[in-house]
Amino acid sequence: MTYTLEISDDLKERLDSHLEEGETHEELIEELVSMYETEGTFLQEGYSE
Protein backbone atom coordinates (compact mmCIF):
# COMPACT_ATOMS: atom_id res chain seq x y z
CA MET A 1 0.00 0.00 0.00
CA THR A 2 1.30 3.46 -0.87
CA TYR A 3 0.73 6.53 1.29
CA THR A 4 1.12 10.19 0.49
CA LEU A 5 3.00 12.31 2.98
CA GLU A 6 2.67 16.08 2.82
CA ILE A 7 5.72 18.06 3.94
CA SER A 8 6.45 21.76 4.10
CA ASP A 9 8.46 23.51 1.40
CA ASP A 10 11.22 24.13 3.94
CA LEU A 11 11.52 20.43 4.78
CA LYS A 12 11.54 19.52 1.08
CA GLU A 13 14.42 21.93 0.53
CA ARG A 14 16.30 20.40 3.46
CA LEU A 15 15.76 16.91 2.05
CA ASP A 16 16.81 18.08 -1.42
CA SER A 17 20.11 19.35 0.00
CA HIS A 18 20.93 15.84 1.27
CA LEU A 19 19.98 13.88 -1.85
CA GLU A 20 22.81 12.18 -3.69
CA GLU A 21 22.76 12.26 -7.48
CA GLY A 22 19.92 10.10 -8.77
CA GLU A 23 18.56 9.41 -5.27
CA THR A 24 14.85 9.83 -4.60
CA HIS A 25 13.23 11.33 -1.52
CA GLU A 26 11.84 7.89 -0.69
CA GLU A 27 15.32 6.33 -0.80
CA LEU A 28 16.73 9.07 1.44
CA ILE A 29 13.92 8.65 3.97
CA GLU A 30 14.36 4.85 3.95
CA GLU A 31 18.08 5.36 4.67
CA LEU A 32 17.36 7.79 7.50
CA VAL A 33 14.82 5.46 9.11
CA SER A 34 17.22 2.53 8.79
CA MET A 35 20.00 4.56 10.45
CA TYR A 36 17.65 5.55 13.24
CA GLU A 37 16.51 1.97 13.80
CA THR A 38 20.11 0.72 13.88
CA GLU A 39 21.74 3.51 15.85
CA GLY A 40 18.79 4.71 17.91
CA THR A 41 19.67 8.26 16.93
CA PHE A 42 20.61 10.27 13.88
CA LEU A 43 24.28 11.04 13.46
CA GLN A 44 25.50 14.56 12.91
CA GLU A 45 28.77 15.21 11.14
CA GLY A 46 31.38 16.50 13.53
CA TYR A 47 29.41 15.43 16.59
CA SER A 48 30.96 13.20 19.20
CA GLU A 49 30.09 12.42 22.79
C-alpha positions as CSV (number, residue, x, y, z in Angstrom):
1,M,0.0,0.0,0.0
2,T,1.3,3.5,-0.9
3,Y,0.7,6.5,1.3
4,T,1.1,10.2,0.5
5,L,3.0,12.3,3.0
6,E,2.7,16.1,2.8
7,I,5.7,18.1,3.9
8,S,6.5,21.8,4.1
9,D,8.5,23.5,1.4
10,D,11.2,24.1,3.9
11,L,11.5,20.4,4.8
12,K,11.5,19.5,1.1
13,E,14.4,21.9,0.5
14,R,16.3,20.4,3.5
15,L,15.8,16.9,2.0
16,D,16.8,18.1,-1.4
17,S,20.1,19.4,0.0
18,H,20.9,15.8,1.3
19,L,20.0,13.9,-1.8
20,E,22.8,12.2,-3.7
21,E,22.8,12.3,-7.5
22,G,19.9,10.1,-8.8
23,E,18.6,9.4,-5.3
24,T,14.8,9.8,-4.6
25,H,13.2,11.3,-1.5
26,E,11.8,7.9,-0.7
27,E,15.3,6.3,-0.8
28,L,16.7,9.1,1.4
29,I,13.9,8.7,4.0
30,E,14.4,4.9,3.9
31,E,18.1,5.4,4.7
32,L,17.4,7.8,7.5
33,V,14.8,5.5,9.1
34,S,17.2,2.5,8.8
35,M,20.0,4.6,10.4
36,Y,17.6,5.6,13.2
37,E,16.5,2.0,13.8
38,T,20.1,0.7,13.9
39,E,21.7,3.5,15.9
40,G,18.8,4.7,17.9
41,T,19.7,8.3,16.9
42,F,20.6,10.3,13.9
43,L,24.3,11.0,13.5
44,Q,25.5,14.6,12.9
45,E,28.8,15.2,11.1
46,G,31.4,16.5,13.5
47,Y,29.4,15.4,16.6
48,S,31.0,13.2,19.2
49,E,30.1,12.4,22.8
